[in-house]
């Protein structure tokens, strides 16, 4: 058996959590492979809405195991809050023995969040747009070989290790200026550590590979999106992890030869949260309309998302990097009522017309070359069969498949799990 990978092809917020939830009955294990609680995976079913930050999106399927992989950075306070919230609503993945966590996953400390805020505040107009969850500083400690890991919580000298890292952070914060009081947060951190110890800890790499050796099906769940990848995204306005298929290998401990299908998710248009370049952004009434109809506000932060038309050079780039074999288009329903929609087919960049993502889209802003496409006026939210899809939407899907050379296998026409169609 191989590990299938599901990830975002844009700047995140493509609807990955919903699709993982839809697909989870077909898998024995859902394994989250990177990112932290800056992720907000929204799931809706049976009249209920859930937002998951760290917990994999397969927990609502009664037969599926879930793994928080080693590539994830974990805030114990947020994870405890997330588990408590689920328990209050009748779901307890730990008691139900449906979730484990990799010992090699790194911990987010309260001082990581202080460093995040201090660094961002010094950037002024050059702000990255961080969620201030401490993600970046935690990955910096990981690569700097200073970090604390989930498995360390079981060691007798954990508090000494914690204090050593905190002391390092305090010296950096002193350079930035005054050190805020974090005693209340620190107390909550250690209370959450005790709750974290209740979650079964595993050697994630062995855990995943044992599933494969037993012939079981595994789906790797990504967070954020390809254009936020720390190596290949719109650097420096990126996240701090590898959001691409390669990140699934390092974030779970699986060999590249064991990658199966790569399912890429994209919106029928495009959005971005935070700072950084966004070639097709619509800073006008159309952009406002997309935001309003699509409820484009961050699931974790509530921040308004920037909205624009679909960007084909960026999607081609994401498909190339990830080896995408099939795609999911979400939020097609948001474009209902637009007489004309547009797709960016090329960029005017540095005096040339190009159809690929160049090295730097920060210093030199690409100007999108747009192609008009007839829109559809039909309400899609009640559609439950492929035969009910309006002709103009079918034409839009065919247009995208022609340009991207990858089939669209799933179509989302609303936020509920039932509003997902499988395409032939």
matplotlib code that plots the C-alpha trace (Angstrom):
import matplotlib.pyplot as plt

x = [0.0, 1.0, 0.4, -2.0, -1.4, -3.9, -2.7, -3.5, -2.4, -2.9, -2.2, -4.1, -7.7, -8.7, -11.0, -8.6, -10.3, -13.7, -12.3, -10.3, -13.5, -15.3, -12.5, -11.7, -14.1, -11.9, -8.7, -7.5, -5.2, -5.2, -1.8, -1.2, 2.3, 3.2, 2.2, 0.8, -2.3, -2.2, -4.2, -8.0, -9.6, -13.4, -15.8, -19.6, -22.1, -25.4, -26.0, -22.8, -19.6, -16.1, -12.8, -9.7, -6.3, -3.9, -6.1, -6.4, -9.6, -10.4, -11.5, -15.3, -15.1, -15.6, -13.2, -10.3, -7.1, -5.5, -1.8, -0.3, 3.0, 6.5, 6.4, 3.7, 4.5, 2.2, 0.9, -0.3, -2.6, -4.4, -4.5, -6.0, -8.6, -9.4, -9.8, -11.9, -14.2, -14.7, -15.4, -18.1, -19.8, -19.7, -16.4, -13.4, -10.7, -8.3, -10.8, -12.1, -8.5, -8.7, -5.7, -2.0, 0.8, 4.4, 7.1, 9.3, 6.7, 8.1, 6.4, 5.4, 6.3, 4.7, 7.9, 7.8, 4.7, 6.4, 9.2, 6.8, 5.0, 8.3, 9.7, 6.6, 6.2, 9.7, 9.0, 6.6, 5.3, 7.3, 5.2, 4.8, 1.3, 2.1, -0.8, 1.4, 1.0, 4.7, 5.0, 8.1, 10.2, 9.4, 10.6, 13.7, 14.5, 13.9, 16.4, 18.7, 18.7, 17.4, 13.7, 11.7, 9.7, 6.6, 8.6, 10.7, 7.6, 8.1, 11.7, 12.5, 14.4, 11.8, 11.3, 15.1, 15.1, 12.1, 13.8, 17.1, 15.2, 13.1, 16.3, 17.6, 14.3, 14.4, 17.8, 16.5, 13.4, 15.6, 17.3, 13.9, 12.9, 10.7, 9.8, 6.1, 4.8, 3.9, 3.5, -0.2, 0.4, 3.3, 1.0, -1.5, 1.3, 2.3, -1.3, -1.7, 1.4, -0.2, -3.2, -0.8, 0.7, -2.7, -2.5, -0.7, 2.8, 4.2, 7.3, 5.4, 7.7, 7.2, 3.5, 2.8, 5.0, 3.4, 0.1, 1.6, 3.2, -0.2, -1.8, -3.8, -4.7, -3.1, -3.9, -1.4, -3.2, -1.4, -2.0, -1.6, -0.9, 1.9, 2.4, 3.3, 6.0, 9.2, 11.3, 9.1, 6.5, 6.4, 9.4, 9.7, 5.9, 5.5, 5.0, 7.9, 7.4, 7.3, 3.7, 4.4, 4.4, 8.0, 6.9, 4.8, 7.9, 9.9, 6.8, 5.8, 8.9, 7.8, 10.0, 9.3, 8.6, 5.6, 3.8, 0.6, -2.0, -1.5, -4.8, -4.5, -7.2, -7.9, -10.7, -12.6, -11.1, -8.1, -7.6, -4.7, -4.4, -1.7, 1.1, 2.9, 2.3, -1.0, -0.9, -4.7, -5.9, -9.1, -8.9, -12.3, -16.0, -15.6, -13.1, -15.4, -18.3, -16.2, -15.2, -18.8, -20.4, -17.5, -17.4, -13.7, -12.5, -9.8, -11.1, -8.3, -7.8, -11.0, -8.9, -10.5, -8.9, -7.8, -9.7, -8.9, -9.4, -7.9, -4.2, -3.2, 0.6, 0.6, -1.5, 0.7, 3.7, 2.0, 1.0, 4.7, 6.1, 3.7, 3.2, -0.6, -2.5, -6.1, -7.7, -10.6, -12.3, -14.0, -16.3, -17.7, -21.0, -19.4, -19.0, -22.7, -24.3, -21.2, -22.0, -18.3, -15.4, -11.8, -8.7, -5.1, -3.3, 0.0, 2.0, 3.5, 6.7, 9.9, 9.0, 8.1, 4.9, 5.4, 3.2, 5.2, 5.9, 9.2, 11.7, 10.7, 7.2, 7.9, 10.4, 8.9, 5.1, 3.6, 0.7, -1.9, -3.1, -6.8, -9.1, -12.9, -15.0, -18.9, -20.2, -23.3, -26.3, -27.6, -27.6, -25.3, -25.8, -28.6, -26.8, -26.1, -25.3, -22.9, -25.8, -27.1, -24.0, -24.8, -23.2, -21.3, -19.7, -18.8, -17.2, -15.2, -14.0, -13.0, -11.2, -9.1, -8.4, -7.2, -4.8, -3.6, -3.5, -4.8, -8.4, -10.8, -12.3, -14.2, -16.4, -17.5, -20.6, -21.0, -19.5, -21.4, -19.8, -22.9, -22.2, -19.3, -19.7, -17.5, -16.9, -16.4]
y = [0.0, 3.6, 6.9, 9.2, 12.9, 15.7, 19.2, 22.8, 24.2, 27.9, 30.1, 27.9, 27.9, 25.7, 23.5, 20.6, 19.7, 19.2, 16.9, 14.9, 14.4, 13.3, 10.9, 9.5, 6.5, 5.1, 5.2, 3.4, 6.3, 10.0, 11.5, 15.3, 16.0, 19.7, 23.0, 24.0, 25.6, 28.4, 25.9, 26.1, 23.1, 23.7, 20.7, 20.8, 17.9, 17.1, 20.8, 21.1, 23.1, 22.2, 24.0, 21.8, 23.4, 20.5, 17.4, 15.5, 15.9, 12.1, 12.0, 12.1, 8.8, 6.1, 3.6, 5.8, 6.2, 9.7, 10.7, 14.0, 13.5, 14.6, 17.5, 19.2, 21.8, 21.4, 24.0, 21.9, 24.7, 24.9, 21.1, 20.7, 23.4, 21.6, 18.3, 19.8, 21.4, 18.2, 16.3, 18.8, 18.1, 14.3, 13.5, 12.2, 10.8, 10.0, 8.0, 6.3, 5.3, 7.1, 9.5, 9.3, 11.8, 11.4, 11.7, 13.7, 16.5, 19.8, 21.8, 25.4, 27.3, 30.5, 32.3, 31.2, 33.3, 36.2, 35.9, 35.7, 38.9, 40.8, 39.9, 40.8, 44.2, 45.2, 44.5, 47.5, 47.6, 44.4, 42.2, 38.6, 38.5, 35.9, 34.4, 35.0, 31.4, 30.9, 28.7, 30.3, 30.5, 26.9, 25.7, 27.9, 26.1, 22.8, 23.5, 25.2, 22.0, 23.6, 22.5, 20.5, 17.5, 15.7, 12.7, 14.9, 15.4, 11.9, 12.6, 13.3, 16.5, 18.0, 21.1, 21.7, 21.4, 23.7, 26.3, 26.2, 27.0, 29.7, 31.3, 31.5, 33.1, 35.6, 36.8, 37.4, 39.1, 41.4, 42.5, 43.4, 45.3, 44.7, 41.1, 40.7, 38.7, 35.2, 33.5, 32.8, 31.3, 29.3, 27.8, 26.9, 25.4, 22.9, 22.0, 21.3, 19.2, 16.9, 16.6, 15.9, 13.0, 11.2, 11.1, 7.9, 8.8, 6.7, 6.6, 8.1, 6.8, 3.2, 3.7, 4.8, 2.2, -0.6, 0.5, 0.2, -3.2, -4.4, -3.4, -0.6, 2.7, 6.0, 9.6, 12.3, 15.6, 18.9, 22.4, 25.9, 25.7, 25.2, 28.9, 29.2, 26.5, 27.7, 26.7, 27.2, 29.7, 33.5, 33.8, 35.5, 35.7, 32.0, 29.6, 27.9, 24.3, 22.3, 22.3, 20.2, 16.4, 16.3, 17.6, 14.5, 12.3, 14.2, 15.0, 11.4, 9.3, 7.7, 7.0, 8.8, 5.5, 5.0, 8.1, 7.1, 9.6, 13.3, 15.1, 18.8, 21.2, 24.6, 27.2, 28.2, 31.6, 32.5, 33.9, 34.8, 35.8, 38.1, 40.0, 39.2, 39.2, 38.1, 38.7, 38.3, 40.2, 42.3, 45.3, 46.5, 45.8, 42.4, 41.3, 42.5, 40.5, 37.3, 37.8, 38.4, 35.5, 33.1, 34.1, 34.6, 35.2, 33.1, 30.1, 30.5, 34.3, 35.7, 37.9, 39.0, 37.1, 38.9, 37.7, 37.4, 35.4, 32.0, 32.0, 29.3, 29.9, 29.5, 26.3, 24.8, 25.5, 23.8, 20.8, 20.5, 20.7, 18.2, 15.6, 16.1, 13.2, 14.5, 17.7, 19.0, 22.3, 23.9, 26.9, 26.7, 27.9, 31.3, 32.2, 31.7, 34.9, 36.3, 36.9, 36.7, 35.2, 35.5, 33.3, 34.5, 32.6, 34.5, 37.2, 40.4, 40.2, 42.2, 43.1, 39.6, 37.5, 34.3, 31.4, 30.2, 31.2, 33.2, 33.3, 36.7, 38.0, 40.4, 42.9, 42.6, 42.4, 40.2, 41.8, 39.1, 38.5, 37.6, 35.6, 36.1, 33.0, 32.9, 32.5, 30.6, 32.0, 28.8, 28.1, 25.1, 24.4, 21.9, 19.9, 16.3, 14.6, 15.3, 15.4, 18.4, 20.6, 23.6, 23.4, 26.7, 25.3, 22.0, 24.2, 26.0, 22.7, 21.5, 24.8, 24.3, 20.6, 21.6, 24.2, 22.3, 18.8, 17.1, 15.9, 17.5, 14.4, 16.2, 19.3, 21.1, 23.2, 24.2, 23.8, 20.7, 17.2, 16.3, 19.1, 17.2, 15.6, 12.9, 13.6, 10.9]
z = [0.0, -0.5, 1.4, -0.5, 0.2, 0.3, 0.3, -0.8, -4.1, -3.3, -0.3, 2.1, 3.2, 0.2, 2.2, 3.1, 6.4, 4.7, 2.0, 4.5, 6.5, 3.3, 2.3, 5.7, 5.5, 2.7, 4.9, 8.0, 9.1, 8.7, 9.4, 9.8, 8.6, 9.1, 10.4, 13.7, 15.3, 12.7, 10.6, 10.8, 9.2, 9.1, 9.0, 8.8, 9.0, 10.7, 11.4, 13.4, 12.6, 13.9, 13.5, 14.0, 14.6, 15.4, 15.4, 12.1, 10.2, 10.3, 13.9, 13.1, 11.2, 13.8, 12.1, 11.3, 13.4, 13.5, 13.9, 14.8, 12.9, 13.8, 11.3, 13.3, 16.0, 18.9, 21.4, 24.4, 25.6, 22.2, 21.8, 25.3, 24.5, 21.2, 23.0, 25.7, 23.2, 21.3, 24.5, 25.4, 22.1, 22.5, 20.7, 22.6, 20.2, 23.1, 25.2, 22.0, 21.1, 17.8, 18.1, 18.8, 18.7, 17.4, 20.1, 17.6, 17.2, 18.6, 21.4, 21.2, 24.4, 25.7, 25.0, 21.4, 21.1, 22.7, 20.2, 17.4, 18.4, 19.1, 15.8, 13.9, 15.6, 14.6, 10.9, 10.4, 6.9, 6.0, 8.4, 7.3, 8.6, 11.3, 13.3, 16.3, 17.5, 17.9, 14.8, 13.2, 16.4, 17.2, 13.8, 14.2, 17.5, 15.8, 13.0, 15.5, 17.5, 20.6, 20.5, 23.0, 21.7, 22.8, 23.9, 26.2, 28.4, 29.7, 30.8, 34.5, 33.6, 31.3, 33.4, 33.4, 29.6, 29.4, 31.6, 29.6, 26.4, 28.1, 29.4, 25.8, 24.7, 27.5, 26.5, 22.9, 24.2, 26.4, 23.2, 21.7, 24.8, 27.8, 28.5, 29.1, 32.1, 30.9, 34.3, 33.7, 30.3, 31.7, 34.4, 31.7, 29.6, 32.4, 33.1, 29.4, 29.4, 31.9, 29.6, 26.7, 28.5, 28.3, 24.5, 23.5, 22.2, 19.3, 17.2, 14.3, 11.5, 12.7, 13.3, 9.8, 8.1, 10.2, 8.7, 5.2, 5.9, 7.1, 3.8, 5.3, 3.7, 4.9, 3.9, 4.8, 5.6, 4.9, 6.3, 4.8, 1.0, -1.6, -2.2, 1.5, 1.4, 3.1, 0.1, -2.9, -1.8, -2.0, 0.3, 2.8, 3.1, 3.8, 6.6, 8.3, 7.1, 3.9, 2.8, -0.4, -0.9, 0.1, 3.5, 3.9, 3.7, 6.3, 8.4, 8.8, 8.1, 4.9, 1.9, -1.4, -3.1, -0.8, -2.0, -3.9, -5.1, -4.6, -4.3, -4.7, -3.5, -5.0, -4.8, -7.9, -7.3, -5.0, -1.5, 0.7, 4.4, 5.7, 3.9, 0.7, -3.1, -4.6, -8.4, -9.0, -5.9, -6.5, -4.3, -5.5, -5.2, -6.9, -4.3, -1.5, -3.1, -3.2, 0.4, 1.5, -0.4, 0.4, 4.1, 3.6, 7.1, 8.8, 10.7, 13.3, 13.5, 12.0, 9.7, 6.4, 3.5, 0.4, -2.7, -6.4, -9.6, -10.1, -10.9, -13.5, -13.5, -9.7, -10.0, -12.6, -10.4, -7.4, -9.6, -10.7, -7.2, -5.7, -8.5, -8.3, -9.8, -9.2, -8.0, -5.9, -6.7, -3.8, -3.4, -6.9, -5.3, -4.4, -8.1, -8.8, -10.0, -11.7, -15.3, -16.2, -14.3, -15.1, -15.0, -15.0, -17.8, -17.9, -16.2, -17.5, -15.7, -16.1, -19.7, -20.7, -21.0, -19.0, -18.0, -15.0, -11.4, -11.4, -8.6, -7.1, -7.1, -4.2, -5.6, -9.1, -9.1, -11.8, -13.7, -14.4, -18.0, -17.6, -19.8, -19.5, -19.0, -19.0, -15.5, -14.2, -12.4, -10.9, -7.2, -6.7, -3.0, -3.5, -6.2, -5.2, -8.6, -11.4, -13.9, -12.1, -12.7, -15.0, -18.4, -17.9, -14.7, -16.6, -19.2, -16.5, -15.1, -18.6, -19.2, -16.0, -16.8, -20.3, -18.9, -15.9, -17.5, -14.3, -13.8, -11.3, -9.4, -6.7, -6.7, -3.5, -3.7, -0.1, 3.4, 4.5, 3.9, 1.9, -0.6, -2.3, -5.7, -7.2, -10.9, -13.5]

ax = plt.figure().add_subplot(projection="3d")
ax.plot(x, y, z, "-o")
ax.set_aspect("equal")
plt.show()
